[in-house]
Amino acid sequence: MSSTEATVLEDELRELECHFTWELQKEELDLTDLLNRLEQHADFKLGGNAGLAQTYNSLGFVKYLLGSPQDALDFLQKGVELIREHWDNDCDKWLIVPYGNLAWLQYHMKLFSECENSLEKIRSIAQKFPDSPLGLHHEVLGEKAWALFKFSRQYYSRAKECFEKALELEPRNAQWNCGYAFVLNRTEKRDPSVPNLLTIKHLRQAIEANSDNDELKALLAVKLAESTEYDEGEKLMEEALEGSPNAPNVIRYVGKFLRAYGSVERSIALLKRALEKSPTSGFIHHQLALCYKRKKNDLQREGIQSTPRADDEIQRLRSHCIYHLDKATELKCGFIIAMTELAVQYSEDGKLDRAEELFQQTLQTAKEKNESLQTVYLCYAQFQQYKKRSMSDAITYHMECLKIGEDTKDGQKSAKHLKKINDRRSSKSPGSGRTQRSFERK
């Protein structure tokens, strides 16, 4: 192929709508975790045939990024076969993305005649729908939205926008309603004093369009529990568990609901069962850790007299918590919330050097990803305040927390801690109450 021909071919490839052109940057992805999740989706055939075809497309792209082009080709071809089998003569628009992926992969594999064949198929589809650019069909917008949503939390806002555009074109589409509800759950502002009304509203709409989707029911149960609407949540949780008793993606939400509902032992039993089906799920390990943390905290709050037996039980629960947090952070690189909690648990266990090391790693990761940084600042400030007894460092990081937002839950906590530090200093030295006044001026 001449350089001129290669340039023309590359120009046409860049105009395609597929994973290769959606700016899914390798350096922004946790490929191991992504591969595990996509393989789980394929094993459980999540989303039915349409969802499975989209999963094959994503798996093909991930395999390409991991340097396995033949595996990538196999997955993409399986996706095309599945679409042709289940959509019959009405499959053209659903084939735009897989043909685009195939064309790019074949180009990279130097299979130029096959690449040209895939491009010709896309040209033929475009001729059938001359009034709409390929990227504006709801089939393409919806699949792009799902890919953005699954590949990285950094792409959530783009995913939300694509789902909205797809729903404008096809308001009753079950897949797009489902995806939009999920992405709203991840992006809606979290304020413990305000129920997630928009998420709940769209979860209900999505369930109407996906009456058999037990993951949606389980997630809605969790959101209702957060709003203390336990009766409806419990009914939905039971329906989800009855419909999908062995699906890890359902059990993890059911386990979260039960923990919020106070049934921690039942939550642990369910999550352990889910872990047997999905041993590489960092999310499930994280949820188990939170269950053991809840049991430990409940035992400590009971205020029972310290005895060797009680201390041993608290240590046993903390050890379980640390074990599952270690697994969660090992399986899911950059799992900031789990990393932060692991540092906190090590600090409670008296391993301050290990906690300090983890906090430094977590701070760096949170800054790089611009994710959960305020929570990390708060926890690190508390670590300095109560474990290291360094009030100057505690003040520094509480102030960093406040800079991100004073009205958030974490910001309000830092403000209280600063006031406590200031009051203590003022009580010891009448002229030393500068911390709070400095904060008030800012």
GIBELNOR-V26422 format. One record per backbone hydrogen bond with DSSP energy under -0.5 kcal/mol. NH is the residue of the N-H (numbers start at 1). CO is the residue of the C=O. E is the energy in kcal/mol with one decimal. If there is no record, write none. Layout:
nh->(NH,NH)
co->(CO,CO)
e->(E,E)
This chain:
nh->(6,7,8,9,10,11,12,13,14,15,15,16,18,21,22,22,24,25,28,29,31,34,35,36,37,38,39,40,41,42,43,44,45,46,48,51,52,53,54,55,56,57,58,59,60,61,62,63,64,65,66,67,68,72,73,74,75,76,77,78,79,80,81,82,83,84,85,86,87,88,90,95,95,96,98,99,100,101,102,103,104,105,106,107,108,109,110,111,112,115,116,117,118,119,120,121,122,123,124,125,126,127,128,129,129,130,132,136,137,140,141,142,143,144,145,146,147,148,149,150,151,152,155,156,159,160,161,162,163,164,165,166,167,168,169,170,173,177,178,179,180,181,182,183,184,185,186,187,188,191,194,197,200,201,202,203,204,205,206,207,208,209,210,213,214,217,218,219,220,221,222,223,224,225,226,227,228,229,230,233,234,235,236,237,238,239,240,241,242,243,244,247,248,250,251,252,254,255,256,257,258,259,260,261,262,262,263,264,267,268,269,270,271,272,273,274,275,276,277,278,281,282,285,286,287,288,289,290,291,292,293,294,295,296,297,298,299,300,301,302,303,304,311,312,313,314,315,316,317,318,319,320,321,322,323,324,325,326,327,328,329,330,331,332,333,335,336,339,340,341,342,343,344,345,346,347,348,349,350,351,352,355,356,357,358,359,360,361,362,363,364,365,366,367,368,369,370,371,376,377,378,379,380,381,382,383,384,385,386,387,387,388,390,391,394,395,396,397,398,399,400,401,402,403,404,404,405,412,413,414,415,416,417,418,419,420,421,422,423,424,425,426,427,428,429,432,434,435,437,438,439,440,441,442)
co->(2,3,4,5,6,7,8,9,10,11,12,13,16,18,18,19,19,23,25,26,29,30,31,32,33,34,35,36,37,38,39,40,42,41,45,47,48,49,50,51,52,53,54,55,56,57,58,59,60,61,62,64,63,68,69,70,71,72,73,74,75,76,77,78,79,80,81,82,83,84,87,91,92,93,94,95,96,97,98,99,100,101,102,103,104,105,107,106,110,111,112,113,114,115,116,117,118,119,120,121,122,123,124,125,126,127,129,133,134,137,137,138,139,140,141,142,143,144,145,146,147,148,152,153,155,156,157,158,159,160,161,162,163,164,165,166,170,173,174,175,176,177,178,179,180,181,182,183,184,189,191,195,196,197,198,199,200,201,202,203,204,205,206,210,212,213,214,215,216,217,218,219,220,221,222,223,225,224,228,229,230,231,232,233,234,235,236,237,238,239,240,244,246,247,247,248,250,251,252,253,254,255,256,257,258,259,258,262,263,264,265,266,267,268,269,270,271,272,273,274,278,280,281,282,283,284,285,286,287,288,289,290,291,292,293,294,295,296,297,298,300,299,307,308,309,310,311,312,313,314,315,316,317,318,319,320,321,322,323,324,325,326,327,328,331,332,334,335,336,337,338,339,340,341,342,343,344,345,347,346,350,351,352,353,354,355,356,357,358,359,360,361,362,363,364,365,366,366,372,373,374,375,376,377,378,379,380,381,382,382,383,383,384,389,390,391,392,393,394,395,396,397,398,399,400,401,401,408,409,410,411,412,413,414,415,416,417,418,419,420,421,422,423,424,425,429,432,432,433,434,435,436,437,438)
e->(-2.5,-2.1,-2.2,-2.4,-2.6,-2.2,-1.8,-2.4,-2.2,-0.6,-0.9,-1.5,-0.7,-1.7,-0.6,-0.7,-0.6,-1.2,-1.7,-1.7,-1.0,-2.7,-2.8,-2.2,-2.4,-2.6,-2.6,-2.0,-2.4,-2.3,-2.6,-2.2,-0.8,-2.2,-1.6,-1.9,-2.3,-2.4,-2.0,-2.1,-2.4,-1.8,-2.3,-3.0,-2.4,-1.8,-2.5,-2.8,-1.8,-2.3,-1.9,-1.7,-3.0,-2.1,-2.6,-2.2,-2.2,-2.3,-2.2,-2.1,-2.1,-1.9,-2.4,-2.3,-2.2,-2.5,-2.1,-1.9,-2.1,-0.8,-2.5,-1.1,-1.1,-0.9,-0.5,-2.3,-1.7,-2.6,-2.6,-2.6,-2.2,-2.7,-3.1,-1.9,-2.3,-2.0,-1.4,-3.3,-1.2,-2.5,-2.4,-1.8,-2.2,-2.3,-2.1,-1.6,-1.7,-2.5,-2.1,-1.8,-2.4,-1.9,-1.1,-0.9,-0.6,-0.6,-1.3,-2.1,-1.2,-0.7,-2.5,-2.7,-1.4,-2.6,-2.3,-2.3,-2.4,-2.6,-2.5,-2.5,-2.3,-1.3,-1.7,-1.5,-2.6,-2.8,-1.9,-2.1,-2.7,-2.2,-1.9,-2.5,-2.5,-1.6,-1.2,-2.1,-1.7,-2.1,-2.2,-2.7,-2.5,-1.9,-2.0,-2.6,-2.1,-1.8,-1.3,-1.5,-3.0,-0.8,-2.3,-2.4,-2.6,-2.6,-2.3,-2.4,-2.1,-1.9,-2.6,-2.3,-2.0,-1.6,-1.5,-2.1,-1.1,-1.4,-2.4,-2.4,-2.6,-2.1,-1.7,-2.3,-2.6,-2.1,-2.0,-1.0,-1.8,-3.3,-1.2,-1.6,-3.1,-1.8,-2.3,-2.6,-2.3,-2.0,-2.6,-2.4,-2.3,-2.3,-2.4,-0.9,-0.7,-1.2,-2.7,-2.4,-2.3,-3.2,-1.6,-2.5,-2.6,-1.9,-2.0,-2.2,-0.7,-0.7,-2.7,-1.2,-2.0,-2.6,-2.2,-2.3,-2.6,-2.4,-1.7,-2.4,-2.2,-1.4,-1.1,-2.0,-1.6,-0.9,-1.8,-2.4,-2.4,-2.4,-2.3,-2.1,-1.7,-2.2,-2.4,-2.3,-2.3,-2.4,-3.0,-2.6,-2.1,-2.3,-2.5,-1.2,-1.1,-0.6,-3.1,-2.2,-1.9,-2.3,-2.4,-2.4,-2.4,-2.3,-2.4,-2.1,-2.3,-2.8,-2.6,-2.3,-2.1,-2.8,-2.1,-2.4,-2.5,-1.8,-2.6,-2.1,-0.6,-1.2,-1.7,-2.6,-2.8,-2.2,-2.3,-2.1,-2.1,-2.6,-2.3,-2.0,-2.1,-1.5,-1.4,-2.2,-1.5,-2.2,-2.8,-2.2,-2.2,-2.7,-2.2,-2.0,-2.8,-2.8,-2.0,-2.4,-3.0,-2.2,-2.3,-2.5,-1.1,-1.7,-1.8,-2.6,-2.3,-2.4,-2.6,-2.6,-2.3,-2.1,-2.4,-2.4,-3.0,-0.5,-1.9,-2.1,-2.8,-0.8,-2.3,-2.7,-2.1,-2.3,-2.4,-2.4,-1.6,-2.0,-2.2,-2.0,-1.0,-0.7,-0.9,-2.5,-1.6,-2.3,-2.2,-1.8,-2.3,-2.6,-2.0,-2.3,-2.5,-2.7,-3.1,-2.2,-2.3,-2.7,-2.2,-1.2,-2.4,-2.4,-2.4,-0.5,-0.6,-2.9,-2.3,-2.7,-2.1,-1.5)
